[in-house]
Structure formats: structure tokens, C-alpha cells
Amino acid sequence: MIRSLLMFRESPDMSDPLAEIVTLLKPVPSIAKLVTAGGTWLVERRELGTPFYCAVVDGHCLLTIPDRAPVPLGPGDFVLVPDVHQLTLSSLQLPPRGTLPQRLETSPGVFRLGDPAGPVELTAMVGHCAFQSGDRRLLVSLLPDVIHVQGQDRFMDLVRMIHAETVGGLAARDMILSRLLEVLLIDALRSAGGNTTSPGLLRGLSDGRLAPAIRRIHAEPGAEITVEGLAEAAAMSRSSFFDRFRRQMGVAPMEYVTGWRMALAKQMLQQRDASLAEIAESVGYASASAFNVAFSRHVGITPGAFAGRH
């Protein structure tokens, strides 16, 4: 299975918006744990914008994120929060207020929550990763706030592999973990489209009218792109397309185009394998000077200064 996953990563369709977003995010491993729990228990985490995932093998628990309704999780449930700052994972019945948390590491990467002498009522795999992209904020803003997938065993298989690699300490561990995380993220994202998600790329791609225009932006970032041309690809009037794009994607069409072009430009500047003129042409600017002005306005520093920092 690992071999097939790595082959998938090595030859992605780079006009596929989801694959491009995840590749540019550059996910890297952080923490992966096997958790068992019993009785009443609660764990609260305060993170600085790190992705969190949880796969429930057996039993039930409650995921609570500020300003959202609590999410009950049961066997076979997988949940991914791409940009979590605070969350609570708990038993369905909360412990009395003021109860000290009970948390015991029974072996490397394996933790027991709640009463250590009681029966095991929950088995779950949880983890955090990090995004190394310099455009992390822009890219994460295109993703749903919470992705909840039910009854799809492949997520359990992926999370088990991530946990095994995390605690195994084998050769090429970080490379394999990064690839597994990319596959996990892409699979979760493509399982969660539709209007039930928050505005962003998934809602846009799930919209039959907007999807051709979005794919055109990703397939031809160096081409001349206008709202009129995108509306034509969507078979809509300019005003209807503009309003629908902004409602489904959360940003105006040309704001999305510019943000995407700058994300690609940053990636190329970091790789240092193209001249400024070549980068400018590949992201839709007629000259290096025009690209320099646009990049400086968008990023706050010149392309040369950005490349020097990275």
C-alpha cells in the first residue's frame, strides 16, 4: 500500500486544485498517538493553528470547538480540523467541573485517559501535523473549517500507517510520513465537498458551474485571465458569476487568481530553479518589472528579498 501511495504522490495531476493546494501546504509530521479512555474524561488543547485529526476505532467521544456545535464521534468516524486553535475531546458525559485531567503514557505513543483501572470504552488514533508553506494562511483559508467523514475504512488504514511510522523510527520516516499526510489530506478533502462545508475551494469545486473556471485558473496560471473569460467558462453572465464565485469561494475571482499566482511564485522563488523573468511569465505577468511590482504589493517585500529569506 505504501508503494502505491508514493507513486500517487510522485505523479499528481498538477492541474488538480486539491492536489496542488495540499502539495503547496507541505504537511510535515508532528504528533501521532493511540489513545484509550474509560469513565469520564476531558482533554483540552490550545494550539497555534496546527491541523488536528482523530480516527475513532471503537467507542464514542465528543469533539468540541469554540463557536461550533459539539461533534459526537463513533466507531469508524474520521474528523480533520485543518486550522485548530482550541479544541476539547471528551467522554460523552463530561467529568465534574474542576476534576483534574487523568492522562497516562503507557508506552511510546500510547496514552490512557480517564480511570486507568476501569474498562476501555474508547480507542482512537489522534494526531497533529504542521504546514511549512509560506502561504499557509492563504491556502488554509480555502479549506473547510471541519471535515467529518463517517464509515470509510481507508481513513483508519492511513491513520494506522501514520501512527506506525511515527513510533517505529525506521529509515526515511519523515519522507514517508509527509507522503502519507498528503494522501490523508487529499482523501479527506475530496470526501467532504458540497454546500454543507464552509466557503472555499471544496464548495467551489462542488459547484458544477464554477468548477470549470476554477480548474482553468489552476491549469493555466500564466494565461490571460479575466472575470469575463472565467464567466464564459462557467456559462454565466459576468455579474452572476462574480456573485456566485464570491459566495462559494469566500473571495472575489481576481483576488483568488492573484493569491494563487503569488503562492506559485513563492514556491518557484524558494526552489531557485528559474529566473525572475521566467517566473513572471509562468504566473501571468508580461515582464519581470510588472511581476516585481505586483509581488511587492501583495507580499510586502520584493521577489529578490523573499528568495533571500528562504
C-alpha positions as CSV (number, residue, x, y, z in Angstrom):
1,M,0.0,0.0,0.0
2,I,2.8,2.4,0.8
3,R,4.3,1.8,-2.7
4,S,1.0,2.8,-4.4
5,L,0.7,5.9,-2.2
6,L,4.2,7.1,-3.0
7,M,3.5,6.5,-6.8
8,F,0.4,8.6,-6.4
9,R,2.4,11.4,-4.8
10,E,5.2,11.3,-7.4
11,S,2.9,11.9,-10.4
12,P,0.0,14.1,-9.3
13,D,-2.2,15.8,-11.8
14,M,-0.9,19.3,-11.2
15,S,-4.0,20.9,-12.7
16,D,-6.0,19.3,-9.9
17,P,-6.7,22.1,-7.4
18,L,-6.9,19.8,-4.4
19,A,-3.6,18.1,-5.2
20,E,-1.9,21.5,-5.8
21,I,-3.2,23.0,-2.5
22,V,-2.0,20.1,-0.4
23,T,1.3,19.9,-2.2
24,L,2.0,23.6,-1.6
25,L,0.9,23.3,2.1
26,K,3.9,20.9,2.6
27,P,2.5,18.9,5.5
28,V,5.1,17.5,7.9
29,P,4.6,15.2,10.9
30,S,4.3,16.4,14.4
31,I,2.5,14.1,16.9
32,A,0.6,10.8,16.5
33,K,-0.9,8.9,19.4
34,L,-3.0,5.8,20.1
35,V,-5.5,6.8,22.8
36,T,-7.7,4.6,25.0
37,A,-10.1,6.0,27.6
38,G,-12.6,5.0,30.2
39,G,-15.0,6.6,32.6
40,T,-15.5,10.4,32.4
41,W,-12.5,12.3,31.0
42,L,-11.7,15.5,29.2
43,V,-8.6,16.8,27.3
44,E,-8.3,20.4,26.2
45,R,-5.7,21.5,23.7
46,R,-4.7,25.0,22.8
47,E,-2.7,25.0,19.6
48,L,-1.3,27.8,17.4
49,G,-3.1,27.0,14.2
50,T,-2.0,23.4,13.7
51,P,-4.0,20.7,11.8
52,F,-5.6,18.0,14.1
53,Y,-7.2,14.7,13.1
54,C,-8.9,11.9,15.0
55,A,-10.0,8.5,13.9
56,V,-12.3,6.5,16.3
57,V,-11.6,2.8,16.2
58,D,-14.2,1.8,18.9
59,G,-16.4,3.6,21.4
60,H,-17.7,7.2,21.4
61,C,-16.4,10.6,22.3
62,L,-17.3,14.3,21.9
63,L,-15.3,16.9,19.9
64,T,-15.9,20.5,20.9
65,I,-14.5,23.5,19.1
66,P,-15.4,27.1,20.2
67,D,-18.3,28.7,18.4
68,R,-19.4,25.4,16.8
69,A,-21.9,22.7,17.9
70,P,-20.2,19.7,19.6
71,V,-19.5,16.8,17.2
72,P,-20.3,13.3,18.6
73,L,-17.8,10.7,17.2
74,G,-18.4,7.0,17.0
75,P,-16.8,3.9,15.5
76,G,-15.4,4.5,12.0
77,D,-15.6,8.3,12.3
78,F,-12.7,10.4,11.0
79,V,-12.5,14.1,11.7
80,L,-10.0,16.6,10.4
81,V,-9.6,20.3,11.5
82,P,-7.1,22.0,9.2
83,D,-6.6,25.1,11.4
84,V,-7.4,24.4,15.0
85,H,-6.6,26.9,17.8
86,Q,-8.5,25.3,20.6
87,L,-10.5,22.1,21.0
88,T,-11.8,19.7,23.6
89,L,-12.0,16.0,23.3
90,S,-14.1,14.3,26.0
91,S,-16.3,11.4,27.1
92,L,-20.0,11.9,26.1
93,Q,-20.7,12.6,29.8
94,L,-18.4,15.3,31.0
95,P,-16.5,15.0,34.3
96,P,-17.5,17.3,37.2
97,R,-16.1,20.8,36.8
98,G,-12.7,21.2,38.4
99,T,-11.8,17.5,38.0
100,L,-8.1,17.2,37.3
101,P,-7.3,15.5,34.0
102,Q,-6.1,11.9,34.1
103,R,-3.5,11.2,31.4
104,L,-1.0,8.3,31.4
105,E,1.5,7.3,28.8
106,T,1.5,3.5,29.0
107,S,4.1,3.0,26.2
108,P,5.7,5.2,23.5
109,G,2.9,6.9,21.6
110,V,0.1,5.1,23.6
111,F,-1.9,7.1,26.1
112,R,-4.7,6.2,28.6
113,L,-7.3,8.8,29.5
114,G,-9.7,8.7,32.5
115,D,-9.8,6.0,35.1
116,P,-6.7,3.8,34.4
117,A,-8.3,0.9,36.4
118,G,-11.6,0.9,34.6
119,P,-12.7,-0.8,31.3
120,V,-11.6,0.6,28.0
121,E,-14.6,2.4,26.5
122,L,-12.8,4.3,23.6
123,T,-9.9,3.5,21.3
124,A,-8.9,6.3,18.9
125,M,-5.9,7.5,16.9
126,V,-5.2,11.2,17.1
127,G,-2.5,13.4,15.7
128,H,-1.2,16.8,14.8
129,C,0.9,17.9,11.8
130,A,2.3,21.2,10.6
131,F,2.2,23.1,7.3
132,Q,5.5,24.5,6.2
133,S,4.2,26.6,3.3
134,G,5.0,30.3,3.3
135,D,1.4,30.9,2.1
136,R,-0.1,28.7,4.7
137,R,-2.7,31.3,5.8
138,L,-4.0,31.8,2.2
139,L,-4.1,28.0,1.4
140,V,-5.8,27.0,4.7
141,S,-8.4,29.7,4.2
142,L,-9.6,27.7,1.1
143,L,-10.3,24.6,3.2
144,P,-13.3,23.8,5.3
145,D,-13.2,24.5,9.0
146,V,-14.1,20.9,9.9
147,I,-14.2,17.7,7.8
148,H,-16.2,14.9,9.3
149,V,-16.2,11.6,7.4
150,Q,-18.1,8.5,8.5
151,G,-17.8,4.8,7.7
152,Q,-14.8,4.9,5.3
153,D,-12.3,2.3,6.4
154,R,-9.4,3.7,4.3
155,F,-9.0,6.6,6.7
156,M,-8.4,4.1,9.5
157,D,-5.8,2.3,7.4
158,L,-4.0,5.6,6.6
159,V,-4.0,6.8,10.3
160,R,-2.7,3.4,11.4
161,M,0.1,3.6,9.0
162,I,0.9,7.2,10.2
163,H,1.0,6.0,13.8
164,A,3.2,3.0,13.0
165,E,5.7,5.2,11.1
166,T,5.7,7.8,13.9
167,V,6.6,5.4,16.6
168,G,8.7,3.0,14.5
169,G,11.8,5.1,13.9
170,L,12.6,3.4,10.6
171,A,14.7,4.8,7.8
172,A,13.1,7.5,5.6
173,R,10.5,8.0,8.3
174,D,9.9,11.7,7.7
175,M,9.6,11.3,3.9
176,I,7.0,8.5,4.2
177,L,5.1,10.4,6.9
178,S,4.9,13.5,4.7
179,R,3.6,11.5,1.7
180,L,1.0,9.7,3.9
181,L,-0.2,13.0,5.3
182,E,-0.6,14.4,1.8
183,V,-2.7,11.4,0.8
184,L,-4.7,11.6,4.0
185,L,-5.5,15.3,3.5
186,I,-6.4,15.0,-0.2
187,D,-8.7,12.0,0.5
188,A,-10.4,13.8,3.4
189,L,-10.9,16.9,1.3
190,R,-12.4,15.1,-1.7
191,S,-14.7,13.3,0.6
192,A,-16.2,16.4,2.1
193,G,-17.4,18.7,-0.8
194,G,-20.8,20.3,-1.1
195,N,-22.6,23.3,0.2
196,T,-22.5,21.9,3.8
197,T,-18.9,23.0,4.0
198,S,-17.7,26.5,4.7
199,P,-17.0,28.8,1.8
200,G,-13.7,27.8,0.0
201,L,-12.2,25.6,-2.6
202,L,-14.4,22.5,-1.9
203,R,-17.6,24.4,-2.2
204,G,-16.4,26.0,-5.4
205,L,-15.3,22.6,-6.9
206,S,-18.7,21.1,-5.9
207,D,-20.5,23.8,-7.9
208,G,-21.0,22.5,-11.4
209,R,-20.9,26.0,-12.9
210,L,-17.8,27.2,-11.0
211,A,-15.7,24.1,-11.2
212,P,-14.6,24.6,-14.9
213,A,-13.5,28.2,-14.2
214,I,-11.5,27.1,-11.0
215,R,-9.8,24.3,-12.9
216,R,-8.9,26.8,-15.7
217,I,-7.2,29.1,-13.1
218,H,-5.1,26.2,-11.8
219,A,-4.3,24.7,-15.2
220,E,-3.3,28.0,-16.9
221,P,-2.0,30.4,-14.2
222,G,0.2,32.1,-16.8
223,A,-2.6,32.7,-19.3
224,E,-4.5,36.0,-19.6
225,I,-7.3,35.6,-17.0
226,T,-10.3,37.9,-16.7
227,V,-13.6,37.8,-14.9
228,E,-15.3,37.8,-18.3
229,G,-13.3,34.8,-19.5
230,L,-14.0,32.9,-16.4
231,A,-17.7,33.7,-16.6
232,E,-17.7,32.4,-20.1
233,A,-16.1,29.1,-19.0
234,A,-18.8,28.9,-16.4
235,A,-21.5,29.7,-19.0
236,M,-22.8,32.6,-16.8
237,S,-23.1,36.3,-17.1
238,R,-20.3,38.3,-15.6
239,S,-22.3,39.7,-12.7
240,S,-23.9,36.3,-11.8
241,F,-20.5,34.6,-12.0
242,F,-18.8,37.2,-9.8
243,D,-21.5,37.0,-7.1
244,R,-21.6,33.2,-7.1
245,F,-17.8,32.8,-7.1
246,R,-17.5,35.2,-4.1
247,R,-20.3,33.4,-2.2
248,Q,-19.0,29.9,-2.8
249,M,-15.2,30.6,-2.6
250,G,-15.2,33.4,0.0
251,V,-13.2,35.7,-2.2
252,A,-13.6,37.6,-5.4
253,P,-12.5,35.9,-8.6
254,M,-9.4,38.0,-9.4
255,E,-8.5,38.1,-5.7
256,Y,-8.3,34.3,-5.9
257,V,-6.3,34.4,-9.1
258,T,-3.8,36.8,-7.7
259,G,-3.4,34.8,-4.4
260,W,-2.9,31.6,-6.3
261,R,-0.4,33.1,-8.7
262,M,1.6,34.5,-5.8
263,A,1.5,31.2,-4.0
264,L,3.0,29.5,-7.1
265,A,5.6,32.3,-7.4
266,K,6.7,31.9,-3.8
267,Q,7.2,28.2,-4.4
268,M,9.3,28.8,-7.5
269,L,11.4,31.5,-5.8
270,Q,12.2,29.1,-3.0
271,Q,13.2,26.4,-5.5
272,R,15.6,28.8,-7.2
273,D,15.5,27.0,-10.5
274,A,14.0,29.7,-12.7
275,S,14.9,33.4,-13.5
276,L,12.7,36.2,-12.4
277,A,11.5,36.7,-16.0
278,E,10.6,33.0,-16.3
279,I,8.7,33.1,-13.0
280,A,6.9,36.3,-14.1
281,E,5.8,34.7,-17.4
282,S,4.7,31.4,-15.7
283,V,2.3,33.3,-13.4
284,G,0.8,35.7,-15.9
285,Y,2.9,38.8,-15.9
286,A,4.3,40.3,-19.1
287,S,7.6,41.4,-17.6
288,A,9.8,40.9,-14.6
289,S,9.2,44.5,-13.6
290,A,5.4,44.1,-13.6
291,F,5.7,40.9,-11.6
292,N,8.1,42.7,-9.1
293,V,5.5,45.5,-8.5
294,A,2.6,43.0,-8.1
295,F,4.6,40.7,-5.8
296,S,5.8,43.6,-3.6
297,R,2.3,44.9,-3.3
298,H,0.9,41.5,-2.4
299,V,3.6,40.1,-0.2
300,G,5.2,43.3,1.2
301,I,8.7,42.6,0.0
302,T,10.4,42.2,-3.4
303,P,10.8,38.8,-5.0
304,G,14.5,39.0,-4.5
305,A,14.2,39.8,-0.8
306,F,11.7,36.9,-0.4
307,A,14.1,34.5,-2.2
308,G,17.0,35.7,0.0
309,R,15.0,35.0,3.2
310,H,14.1,31.5,2.1
